[in-house]
Amino acid sequence: MPEKYFAAIDLKTAGPFLALIALIVIGMLVNEAFLSTGNLSNILARSSFIGIVAIGATFVITAGGIDLSVGAMAAFISGCMILIMNSLMESIESSVTIILLAILASIGIGALAGLLNGLLTTKAKIEAFIVTLGTMGIYRSLITYMADGGTLSLNFTIGDIYSEVYYGTLLGLPYPVWVFLLVAVVGYILLNKTVFGRHCFAIGSNEQVALYSAIHVDRVKTMTYMLQGVCVSIATIIYVPRLGSASGQTGILWELEAIAAVIIGGTVLKGGYGRIWGTVVGALILTLIGNILNLTDAISNYLNGAVQGIIVIVAVYLQRGAWRKKKH
């Protein structure tokens, strides 16, 4: 390959990290409290939810798909976990056992939700955008129905024990950060060191060529959606103990933030090229932007979603420009 190609990839790889450093500098200038232990710990913990979901989205997007249902799916799984734990209180005395059973149920529900998205996309041949837009509406309506239009709250007895999953620390870092790091390492190995990952790249680059190369396209694409569902369930497992509740408003804009993190990290929206560590940095960047908006009065933090939307549009525009130059 030409040296220019490697140079372009290096610049593309360094871009998100440079942006992260720039934001840290801005945060330091905006407010002295930015570098406080409490604030940095909060940034890392809040990045974990979207980061884990975004890692799953990296596989889906790399393989040429899209999933708009992740936020609603997270809300639905949260509601299911709370209902399961509250109902098991009547028959099981051990709170730890109840929590573990709810965690297993969460992973199962996430995998099944991902399987549904995958099968509708691959077997029913419906566009992923339409499928996940539909399931987004379904999950959001289901959690609203389950909560009777209000909020589902976790039993206080279990909540006190389960809250340790979010608020507890190991070596000075919150547990969610360690989970995020573990998911990122496993995601990196899957995408870059396995046959499954190579197949994701091949399908995203050219699905027809991948099919002619004897790659089980439908199976691989379905597995990416299942992986996305499992990642959503993992994020939910560490999110529920934060507030101990779920409602129709849970997970709002998570799909935007997850896709934004993936695109900012350098994964190509049209598929064929993905970067796990870039996605991790992208999630940190998004959280930093929200945190900086909270620390300054220059721009209202209510505009956080608008800023994220602009970032997605600009990032995709820059990607298109880069790929056009590469073709010429």
BAMAR-301083 format. One line per field, with one value per residue: chain; residue number from 0; x, y, z of N, C-alpha, C in turn; residue in three letters. Coordinates in steps of 0.1 Angstrom, whole numbers, plus 5000, padded with zeros to 4 digits. Layout:
<nodes>
torfi = c(A_...)
drengu = c(NUM_...)
n_c1 = c(X_...)
n_c2 = c(Y_...)
n_c3 = c(Z_...)
ca_c1 = c(X_...)
ca_c2 = c(Y_...)
ca_c3 = c(Z_...)
c_c1 = c(X_...)
c_c2 = c(Y_...)
c_c3 = c(Z_...)
mise = c(ALA_...)
</nodes>
This chain:
<nodes>
torfi = c(A_A_A_A_A_A_A_A_A_A_A_A_A_A_A_A_A_A_A_A_A_A_A_A_A_A_A_A_A_A_A_A_A_A_A_A_A_A_A_A_A_A_A_A_A_A_A_A_A_A_A_A_A_A_A_A_A_A_A_A_A_A_A_A_A_A_A_A_A_A_A_A_A_A_A_A_A_A_A_A_A_A_A_A_A_A_A_A_A_A_A_A_A_A_A_A_A_A_A_A_A_A_A_A_A_A_A_A_A_A_A_A_A_A_A_A_A_A_A_A_A_A_A_A_A_A_A_A_A_A_A_A_A_A_A_A_A_A_A_A_A_A_A_A_A_A_A_A_A_A_A_A_A_A_A_A_A_A_A_A_A_A_A_A_A_A_A_A_A_A_A_A_A_A_A_A_A_A_A_A_A_A_A_A_A_A_A_A_A_A_A_A_A_A_A_A_A_A_A_A_A_A_A_A_A_A_A_A_A_A_A_A_A_A_A_A_A_A_A_A_A_A_A_A_A_A_A_A_A_A_A_A_A_A_A_A_A_A_A_A_A_A_A_A_A_A_A_A_A_A_A_A_A_A_A_A_A_A_A_A_A_A_A_A_A_A_A_A_A_A_A_A_A_A_A_A_A_A_A_A_A_A_A_A_A_A_A_A_A_A_A_A_A_A_A_A_A_A_A_A_A_A_A_A_A_A_A_A_A_A_A_A_A_A_A_A_A_A_A_A_A_A_A_A_A_A_A_A)
drengu = c(0_1_2_3_4_5_6_7_8_9_10_11_12_13_14_15_16_17_18_19_20_21_22_23_24_25_26_27_28_29_30_31_32_33_34_35_36_37_38_39_40_41_42_43_44_45_46_47_48_49_50_51_52_53_54_55_56_57_58_59_60_61_62_63_64_65_66_67_68_69_70_71_72_73_74_75_76_77_78_79_80_81_82_83_84_85_86_87_88_89_90_91_92_93_94_95_96_97_98_99_100_101_102_103_104_105_106_107_108_109_110_111_112_113_114_115_116_117_118_119_120_121_122_123_124_125_126_127_128_129_130_131_132_133_134_135_136_137_138_139_140_141_142_143_144_145_146_147_148_149_150_151_152_153_154_155_156_157_158_159_160_161_162_163_164_165_166_167_168_169_170_171_172_173_174_175_176_177_178_179_180_181_182_183_184_185_186_187_188_189_190_191_192_193_194_195_196_197_198_199_200_201_202_203_204_205_206_207_208_209_210_211_212_213_214_215_216_217_218_219_220_221_222_223_224_225_226_227_228_229_230_231_232_233_234_235_236_237_238_239_240_241_242_243_244_245_246_247_248_249_250_251_252_253_254_255_256_257_258_259_260_261_262_263_264_265_266_267_268_269_270_271_272_273_274_275_276_277_278_279_280_281_282_283_284_285_286_287_288_289_290_291_292_293_294_295_296_297_298_299_300_301_302_303_304_305_306_307_308_309_310_311_312_313_314_315_316_317_318_319_320_321_322_323_324_325_326_327)
n_c1 = c(5008_5004_5025_5011_4986_4990_4998_4974_4957_4970_4967_4940_4936_4949_4934_4908_4920_4936_4915_4903_4923_4924_4898_4901_4920_4904_4884_4899_4905_4880_4868_4880_4873_4871_4893_4890_4889_4863_4848_4862_4860_4832_4829_4842_4826_4800_4806_4809_4783_4773_4796_4799_4775_4781_4803_4792_4777_4797_4804_4780_4778_4802_4798_4781_4755_4729_4716_4689_4675_4686_4685_4658_4656_4674_4659_4636_4648_4658_4634_4624_4643_4640_4613_4615_4634_4619_4597_4608_4615_4596_4598_4625_4651_4677_4693_4714_4713_4689_4696_4716_4701_4685_4704_4713_4689_4686_4708_4699_4675_4685_4701_4681_4666_4684_4687_4662_4662_4683_4674_4650_4662_4680_4667_4640_4646_4643_4651_4676_4674_4647_4637_4649_4640_4613_4613_4624_4602_4585_4598_4599_4573_4565_4579_4568_4541_4545_4553_4530_4528_4542_4568_4590_4602_4629_4630_4638_4654_4668_4679_4697_4718_4724_4732_4759_4772_4773_4782_4804_4840_4871_4904_4904_4889_4856_4833_4818_4836_4856_4842_4835_4861_4868_4849_4857_4882_4876_4860_4878_4895_4877_4870_4894_4911_4900_4882_4856_4856_4871_4853_4832_4844_4847_4821_4810_4825_4820_4792_4782_4806_4816_4797_4801_4825_4821_4814_4792_4770_4744_4744_4766_4759_4735_4746_4761_4741_4730_4752_4752_4728_4735_4755_4740_4725_4745_4753_4730_4728_4747_4737_4711_4714_4722_4702_4680_4656_4632_4618_4596_4613_4639_4671_4669_4680_4702_4708_4716_4739_4755_4759_4772_4795_4807_4812_4827_4850_4862_4851_4837_4807_4794_4803_4827_4850_4862_4868_4876_4889_4889_4862_4859_4873_4857_4833_4842_4848_4822_4810_4827_4821_4794_4799_4816_4798_4781_4797_4801_4787_4784_4772_4741_4735_4713_4715_4730_4723_4718_4744_4757_4743_4751_4778_4778_4768_4788_4810_4804_4803_4829_4841_4831_4843_4870_4870_4863_4886_4905_4896_4902)
n_c2 = c(4988_5023_5049_5072_5063_5050_5072_5087_5070_5070_5097_5097_5080_5093_5116_5116_5113_5136_5155_5148_5154_5182_5189_5183_5202_5225_5221_5224_5251_5262_5257_5253_5231_5211_5192_5179_5150_5139_5149_5139_5112_5110_5116_5095_5073_5080_5079_5053_5039_5048_5042_5014_5006_5018_5003_4979_4990_4996_4972_4966_4988_4986_4963_4973_4979_4994_5006_5018_5014_5012_5029_5028_5001_4997_5010_4994_4969_4977_4982_4956_4943_4955_4948_4921_4917_4929_4912_4887_4891_4881_4853_4846_4848_4857_4886_4890_4867_4873_4896_4885_4867_4885_4899_4878_4875_4899_4899_4878_4888_4911_4898_4884_4905_4917_4896_4895_4920_4914_4892_4902_4920_4905_4880_4887_4907_4935_4969_4979_5004_5009_4986_4988_5013_5008_4988_5004_5021_5002_4991_5014_5020_4997_4999_5022_5013_4992_5007_5020_5046_5060_5057_5029_5016_5003_4980_4991_4976_4958_4977_4991_4973_4966_4991_4993_4984_5004_5027_5017_5012_5002_5000_5027_5035_5037_5008_5006_5017_4998_4977_4988_4990_4963_4953_4968_4957_4930_4935_4947_4925_4907_4921_4927_4905_4881_4857_4863_4891_4899_4891_4909_4933_4927_4923_4948_4963_4953_4937_4918_4908_4896_4876_4860_4851_4830_4837_4836_4857_4866_4853_4864_4892_4890_4882_4904_4922_4908_4909_4937_4939_4925_4941_4964_4954_4949_4975_4984_4969_4981_5005_5006_5004_5030_5049_5034_5031_5031_5044_5057_5076_5068_5062_5080_5095_5078_5063_5082_5092_5069_5063_5086_5085_5063_5072_5096_5083_5073_5051_5041_5052_5041_5015_4988_4996_4998_5009_5001_5012_5038_5043_5042_5065_5083_5081_5091_5117_5128_5127_5144_5168_5173_5175_5198_5217_5218_5229_5254_5287_5296_5282_5267_5237_5223_5222_5202_5178_5190_5198_5174_5163_5180_5174_5147_5151_5168_5151_5129_5143_5151_5125_5116_5134_5127_5101_5105_5120_5100_5082_5096)
n_c3 = c(5000_4994_5009_5016_5022_5047_5062_5062_5076_5101_5108_5110_5131_5152_5154_5171_5197_5199_5199_5223_5241_5237_5246_5273_5281_5276_5295_5319_5317_5318_5343_5376_5391_5374_5373_5396_5418_5422_5400_5378_5382_5380_5353_5340_5349_5339_5312_5308_5304_5278_5264_5265_5252_5227_5219_5211_5190_5173_5161_5147_5129_5116_5101_5083_5092_5112_5144_5159_5181_5206_5229_5237_5241_5262_5282_5283_5291_5316_5330_5330_5345_5370_5377_5378_5399_5420_5422_5428_5454_5470_5471_5473_5496_5496_5487_5470_5453_5440_5426_5409_5394_5381_5366_5348_5335_5322_5304_5288_5277_5263_5244_5230_5220_5204_5186_5174_5160_5143_5128_5115_5099_5083_5075_5069_5053_5056_5057_5080_5093_5093_5107_5132_5140_5142_5163_5183_5189_5198_5221_5237_5241_5255_5279_5290_5292_5311_5333_5337_5327_5344_5368_5373_5403_5421_5448_5480_5498_5481_5464_5480_5483_5456_5447_5451_5429_5411_5426_5440_5443_5428_5433_5433_5411_5398_5397_5372_5353_5352_5341_5316_5306_5304_5286_5264_5258_5253_5231_5213_5208_5196_5173_5159_5161_5154_5133_5130_5134_5111_5091_5096_5088_5061_5052_5056_5039_5013_5007_4988_4976_4999_5003_4980_4987_5004_5029_5057_5055_5065_5090_5104_5104_5119_5143_5150_5157_5179_5196_5200_5215_5238_5248_5253_5274_5293_5298_5309_5332_5349_5350_5362_5391_5396_5397_5404_5392_5365_5335_5308_5299_5303_5290_5269_5239_5238_5216_5197_5210_5212_5184_5177_5193_5181_5154_5158_5168_5146_5131_5101_5088_5067_5068_5069_5081_5113_5147_5178_5201_5193_5195_5222_5230_5217_5232_5256_5248_5242_5267_5281_5268_5276_5303_5305_5295_5316_5335_5328_5321_5296_5275_5274_5293_5284_5257_5250_5235_5211_5204_5202_5180_5160_5160_5150_5124_5113_5116_5099_5075_5072_5071_5046_5029_5033_5023_4996_4987_4990_4971_4948)
ca_c1 = c(5000_5012_5028_5001_4975_4993_4998_4960_4952_4977_4961_4926_4937_4953_4924_4900_4928_4939_4903_4901_4933_4919_4887_4906_4926_4893_4878_4907_4904_4867_4865_4891_4867_4872_4902_4887_4887_4849_4844_4868_4853_4819_4830_4845_4815_4790_4811_4808_4770_4773_4807_4796_4766_4788_4812_4783_4773_4808_4803_4769_4781_4813_4792_4771_4742_4726_4706_4684_4666_4694_4681_4645_4660_4679_4648_4628_4655_4658_4621_4623_4652_4633_4601_4620_4639_4608_4588_4615_4616_4585_4601_4639_4655_4690_4692_4725_4708_4679_4704_4723_4691_4681_4715_4712_4677_4690_4716_4691_4666_4693_4705_4669_4662_4693_4684_4650_4666_4691_4666_4642_4671_4687_4658_4629_4651_4638_4662_4680_4669_4632_4635_4653_4631_4601_4615_4626_4589_4579_4604_4596_4559_4564_4583_4558_4530_4549_4553_4517_4530_4550_4582_4592_4612_4635_4628_4649_4663_4677_4686_4709_4729_4728_4738_4774_4777_4776_4789_4816_4852_4882_4917_4901_4880_4842_4831_4814_4848_4863_4834_4837_4875_4868_4841_4865_4893_4870_4855_4890_4900_4867_4869_4907_4919_4892_4876_4843_4859_4875_4841_4825_4850_4845_4807_4808_4832_4812_4784_4781_4819_4817_4788_4808_4837_4817_4811_4778_4767_4733_4747_4775_4752_4727_4755_4765_4729_4729_4763_4747_4718_4742_4762_4730_4721_4756_4752_4718_4731_4755_4729_4699_4717_4725_4690_4671_4643_4631_4605_4597_4623_4652_4678_4666_4691_4714_4712_4724_4752_4763_4764_4781_4808_4813_4816_4838_4861_4868_4844_4830_4792_4789_4807_4840_4862_4858_4879_4871_4895_4884_4849_4861_4876_4845_4824_4848_4846_4808_4807_4834_4814_4783_4805_4821_4786_4776_4806_4802_4774_4785_4762_4732_4737_4702_4718_4739_4718_4721_4759_4760_4738_4760_4791_4775_4767_4801_4819_4800_4807_4844_4844_4828_4854_4882_4869_4864_4900_4912_4893_4908)
ca_c2 = c(5000_5036_5055_5082_5056_5048_5085_5091_5062_5075_5109_5094_5074_5103_5127_5116_5115_5150_5162_5145_5163_5196_5191_5183_5215_5235_5219_5229_5265_5267_5256_5246_5219_5200_5182_5173_5136_5136_5152_5130_5099_5111_5116_5081_5065_5083_5075_5038_5035_5050_5036_5000_5005_5022_4992_4970_4996_4996_4960_4967_4998_4981_4953_4979_4981_5005_5002_5030_5010_5009_5036_5022_4987_4999_5014_4982_4959_4983_4979_4941_4939_4960_4940_4907_4918_4932_4900_4876_4894_4873_4839_4843_4857_4863_4897_4888_4858_4880_4905_4877_4862_4897_4901_4868_4878_4911_4895_4870_4898_4918_4889_4881_4917_4918_4885_4899_4930_4908_4883_4910_4926_4895_4871_4894_4917_4948_4978_4980_5016_5007_4976_4993_5024_5001_4982_5015_5025_4991_4990_5026_5019_4986_5003_5031_5005_4985_5017_5027_5060_5066_5052_5017_5018_4991_4978_4997_4966_4953_4988_4994_4963_4967_5004_4992_4981_5017_5036_5011_5014_4992_5007_5042_5037_5031_4995_5007_5020_4985_4969_4994_4986_4949_4952_4973_4948_4919_4940_4949_4912_4902_4929_4928_4893_4869_4856_4871_4905_4901_4890_4922_4943_4923_4925_4962_4968_4949_4925_4908_4901_4887_4865_4852_4846_4820_4842_4835_4871_4868_4849_4874_4904_4888_4881_4918_4928_4902_4915_4950_4937_4921_4953_4972_4947_4951_4989_4985_4962_4990_5018_5005_5007_5044_5056_5024_5033_5031_5050_5059_5086_5062_5059_5090_5099_5069_5059_5093_5093_5057_5065_5098_5080_5054_5080_5104_5074_5069_5041_5047_5050_5032_5002_4983_5001_5001_5011_5000_5022_5051_5044_5045_5079_5090_5082_5101_5131_5132_5130_5157_5180_5175_5180_5212_5226_5219_5237_5268_5293_5301_5275_5259_5222_5218_5222_5190_5170_5198_5198_5160_5162_5188_5166_5136_5156_5172_5139_5122_5151_5150_5112_5116_5142_5119_5089_5110_5123_5087_5075_5103)
ca_c3 = c(5000_4993_5022_5019_5028_5061_5068_5064_5087_5113_5112_5114_5144_5162_5155_5183_5209_5199_5203_5237_5249_5236_5255_5287_5283_5277_5308_5329_5317_5321_5358_5384_5397_5364_5376_5409_5418_5421_5387_5368_5385_5374_5338_5336_5352_5329_5299_5307_5298_5264_5258_5263_5241_5215_5214_5204_5178_5164_5153_5138_5119_5108_5092_5074_5097_5121_5154_5165_5192_5218_5241_5241_5245_5276_5291_5285_5299_5330_5336_5332_5357_5383_5379_5382_5413_5430_5423_5434_5468_5478_5471_5475_5507_5494_5477_5460_5444_5432_5417_5399_5385_5372_5356_5338_5327_5314_5293_5279_5270_5254_5233_5222_5214_5192_5176_5167_5150_5133_5119_5107_5089_5074_5069_5064_5043_5059_5060_5094_5098_5095_5117_5146_5143_5147_5176_5192_5193_5206_5235_5244_5245_5265_5293_5294_5297_5323_5344_5337_5324_5355_5370_5381_5413_5427_5462_5487_5503_5471_5459_5489_5480_5442_5444_5452_5416_5405_5435_5446_5436_5428_5430_5431_5400_5399_5390_5358_5345_5350_5332_5304_5301_5301_5274_5253_5255_5246_5218_5204_5204_5187_5160_5153_5162_5152_5120_5131_5131_5097_5084_5098_5079_5047_5049_5056_5027_5001_5011_4977_4975_5011_5001_4970_4994_5013_5043_5061_5057_5074_5103_5110_5107_5130_5155_5154_5164_5192_5204_5204_5225_5250_5252_5259_5287_5303_5302_5318_5345_5357_5350_5371_5404_5397_5401_5410_5386_5350_5330_5294_5296_5305_5277_5258_5231_5239_5202_5191_5217_5208_5171_5177_5198_5171_5143_5163_5170_5133_5124_5089_5089_5056_5071_5063_5089_5126_5157_5192_5210_5188_5200_5237_5231_5213_5244_5266_5243_5244_5282_5284_5262_5285_5316_5303_5294_5330_5343_5323_5317_5282_5267_5283_5292_5277_5243_5249_5224_5198_5202_5198_5167_5151_5159_5141_5110_5109_5115_5087_5064_5071_5066_5032_5022_5033_5014_4982_4984_4989_4958_4937)
c_c1 = c(5009_5014_5017_4989_4977_4993_4984_4954_4957_4970_4947_4926_4940_4942_4915_4908_4933_4927_4901_4911_4929_4908_4891_4912_4915_4886_4886_4906_4890_4864_4876_4886_4868_4881_4901_4885_4872_4844_4849_4862_4839_4819_4833_4833_4803_4793_4809_4795_4771_4784_4805_4786_4772_4797_4804_4779_4784_4808_4792_4772_4792_4808_4782_4757_4740_4715_4702_4676_4673_4689_4668_4647_4665_4668_4639_4635_4656_4645_4619_4631_4645_4621_4605_4625_4628_4599_4595_4617_4607_4589_4616_4644_4668_4689_4703_4720_4698_4686_4710_4713_4686_4691_4715_4700_4679_4698_4708_4681_4673_4697_4693_4665_4671_4691_4672_4654_4674_4683_4656_4650_4676_4677_4646_4633_4645_4650_4664_4674_4654_4630_4638_4645_4618_4603_4618_4612_4582_4584_4600_4582_4557_4568_4574_4545_4533_4549_4540_4518_4538_4564_4582_4603_4616_4633_4640_4659_4673_4685_4698_4721_4734_4735_4753_4780_4780_4785_4802_4828_4862_4895_4914_4892_4866_4841_4827_4826_4855_4855_4835_4851_4875_4860_4849_4876_4887_4865_4867_4895_4890_4868_4883_4915_4912_4886_4863_4845_4862_4862_4832_4831_4847_4830_4804_4814_4824_4805_4783_4794_4820_4809_4795_4820_4834_4815_4796_4773_4755_4736_4756_4768_4742_4734_4759_4753_4727_4740_4759_4737_4725_4749_4752_4726_4732_4756_4740_4720_4739_4747_4718_4703_4721_4713_4679_4657_4644_4618_4607_4607_4638_4658_4675_4679_4704_4718_4720_4738_4761_4768_4774_4795_4815_4819_4828_4851_4867_4862_4836_4816_4787_4794_4821_4852_4857_4870_4873_4876_4891_4870_4849_4864_4864_4835_4829_4846_4832_4805_4815_4827_4802_4788_4809_4809_4780_4784_4807_4788_4774_4774_4754_4734_4724_4704_4728_4735_4720_4736_4762_4755_4747_4773_4789_4775_4781_4811_4817_4804_4822_4848_4842_4839_4867_4882_4869_4878_4908_4909_4900_4923)
c_c2 = c(5013_5041_5065_5076_5055_5061_5090_5083_5067_5088_5107_5088_5084_5114_5127_5118_5129_5158_5160_5153_5177_5199_5191_5197_5226_5234_5225_5245_5270_5267_5248_5233_5208_5189_5176_5158_5132_5138_5142_5116_5099_5110_5102_5072_5067_5079_5060_5033_5036_5043_5021_4998_5008_5011_4982_4976_4996_4983_4961_4976_4993_4971_4959_4981_4993_5001_5014_5027_5009_5016_5031_5008_4987_5002_5001_4971_4964_4980_4965_4937_4943_4952_4926_4907_4920_4919_4889_4878_4885_4859_4836_4853_4864_4874_4896_4878_4864_4889_4897_4871_4873_4900_4891_4871_4889_4907_4887_4879_4906_4910_4886_4893_4920_4908_4889_4910_4924_4899_4891_4917_4917_4886_4877_4904_4931_4957_4980_4993_5015_4997_4982_5006_5019_4995_4993_5019_5014_4990_5002_5025_5008_4991_5013_5024_4998_4994_5024_5042_5067_5061_5039_5019_5005_4991_4983_4987_4961_4965_4992_4985_4965_4981_5003_4989_4994_5026_5030_5013_5003_4999_5022_5045_5030_5018_4997_5010_5007_4977_4974_4990_4972_4946_4957_4964_4936_4923_4942_4935_4906_4908_4927_4915_4880_4869_4863_4885_4908_4900_4903_4932_4940_4926_4940_4968_4965_4936_4914_4901_4891_4875_4855_4845_4835_4824_4841_4849_4873_4864_4859_4887_4902_4887_4895_4925_4921_4907_4929_4949_4933_4933_4963_4967_4950_4966_4991_4980_4972_5004_5017_5008_5022_5051_5046_5025_5032_5037_5051_5069_5080_5059_5069_5095_5090_5065_5070_5094_5081_5059_5076_5093_5071_5063_5089_5096_5070_5058_5047_5043_5041_5017_4999_4987_5005_5002_5011_5011_5036_5054_5048_5059_5088_5092_5091_5115_5136_5135_5142_5169_5183_5181_5194_5221_5228_5228_5251_5274_5298_5295_5267_5244_5216_5216_5210_5182_5177_5197_5184_5158_5169_5180_5154_5141_5160_5161_5131_5129_5150_5136_5111_5123_5134_5108_5094_5113_5110_5080_5082_5103)
c_c3 = c(5000_5007_5026_5026_5043_5068_5071_5075_5101_5118_5117_5128_5155_5164_5168_5196_5210_5204_5218_5246_5249_5245_5270_5290_5285_5291_5319_5329_5321_5336_5365_5389_5386_5367_5390_5408_5415_5407_5377_5370_5379_5359_5333_5338_5342_5315_5297_5300_5283_5257_5255_5252_5227_5210_5206_5190_5168_5155_5143_5126_5110_5097_5083_5079_5106_5131_5161_5178_5206_5231_5246_5247_5260_5286_5294_5294_5314_5337_5339_5344_5370_5386_5384_5396_5424_5432_5430_5449_5476_5479_5474_5486_5504_5483_5466_5449_5434_5422_5406_5389_5375_5362_5345_5329_5317_5302_5283_5271_5260_5242_5224_5214_5202_5182_5168_5156_5139_5123_5110_5096_5079_5067_5063_5053_5044_5062_5075_5100_5101_5106_5131_5150_5148_5161_5187_5198_5201_5220_5243_5249_5256_5278_5298_5299_5310_5335_5346_5336_5334_5356_5378_5390_5419_5442_5469_5493_5493_5466_5467_5486_5466_5439_5444_5438_5408_5413_5441_5437_5437_5424_5427_5419_5402_5392_5375_5348_5342_5340_5318_5297_5296_5288_5262_5249_5248_5232_5208_5199_5194_5173_5152_5153_5159_5137_5119_5128_5117_5088_5085_5089_5065_5043_5047_5043_5014_5004_5000_4976_4987_5009_4991_4976_5004_5027_5046_5065_5067_5088_5111_5113_5118_5143_5160_5162_5178_5201_5209_5215_5238_5256_5259_5273_5297_5308_5312_5332_5355_5358_5361_5385_5407_5403_5408_5404_5371_5346_5314_5290_5298_5291_5266_5252_5232_5225_5195_5197_5213_5194_5170_5182_5188_5159_5147_5164_5158_5126_5113_5090_5079_5058_5065_5071_5102_5136_5171_5201_5206_5194_5215_5238_5227_5224_5254_5261_5245_5258_5286_5280_5272_5298_5315_5302_5308_5338_5339_5320_5303_5273_5276_5281_5285_5262_5240_5237_5211_5194_5196_5183_5157_5149_5150_5127_5105_5107_5102_5075_5061_5066_5051_5024_5022_5024_4999_4978_4982_4975_4946_4938)
mise = c(MET_PRO_GLU_LYS_TYR_PHE_ALA_ALA_ILE_ASP_LEU_LYS_THR_ALA_GLY_PRO_PHE_LEU_ALA_LEU_ILE_ALA_LEU_ILE_VAL_ILE_GLY_MET_LEU_VAL_ASN_GLU_ALA_PHE_LEU_SER_THR_GLY_ASN_LEU_SER_ASN_ILE_LEU_ALA_ARG_SER_SER_PHE_ILE_GLY_ILE_VAL_ALA_ILE_GLY_ALA_THR_PHE_VAL_ILE_THR_ALA_GLY_GLY_ILE_ASP_LEU_SER_VAL_GLY_ALA_MET_ALA_ALA_PHE_ILE_SER_GLY_CYS_MET_ILE_LEU_ILE_MET_ASN_SER_LEU_MET_GLU_SER_ILE_GLU_SER_SER_VAL_THR_ILE_ILE_LEU_LEU_ALA_ILE_LEU_ALA_SER_ILE_GLY_ILE_GLY_ALA_LEU_ALA_GLY_LEU_LEU_ASN_GLY_LEU_LEU_THR_THR_LYS_ALA_LYS_ILE_GLU_ALA_PHE_ILE_VAL_THR_LEU_GLY_THR_MET_GLY_ILE_TYR_ARG_SER_LEU_ILE_THR_TYR_MET_ALA_ASP_GLY_GLY_THR_LEU_SER_LEU_ASN_PHE_THR_ILE_GLY_ASP_ILE_TYR_SER_GLU_VAL_TYR_TYR_GLY_THR_LEU_LEU_GLY_LEU_PRO_TYR_PRO_VAL_TRP_VAL_PHE_LEU_LEU_VAL_ALA_VAL_VAL_GLY_TYR_ILE_LEU_LEU_ASN_LYS_THR_VAL_PHE_GLY_ARG_HIS_CYS_PHE_ALA_ILE_GLY_SER_ASN_GLU_GLN_VAL_ALA_LEU_TYR_SER_ALA_ILE_HIS_VAL_ASP_ARG_VAL_LYS_THR_MET_THR_TYR_MET_LEU_GLN_GLY_VAL_CYS_VAL_SER_ILE_ALA_THR_ILE_ILE_TYR_VAL_PRO_ARG_LEU_GLY_SER_ALA_SER_GLY_GLN_THR_GLY_ILE_LEU_TRP_GLU_LEU_GLU_ALA_ILE_ALA_ALA_VAL_ILE_ILE_GLY_GLY_THR_VAL_LEU_LYS_GLY_GLY_TYR_GLY_ARG_ILE_TRP_GLY_THR_VAL_VAL_GLY_ALA_LEU_ILE_LEU_THR_LEU_ILE_GLY_ASN_ILE_LEU_ASN_LEU_THR_ASP_ALA_ILE_SER_ASN_TYR_LEU_ASN_GLY_ALA_VAL_GLN_GLY_ILE_ILE_VAL_ILE_VAL_ALA_VAL_TYR_LEU_GLN_ARG_GLY_ALA_TRP_ARG_LYS_LYS_LYS_HIS)
</nodes>
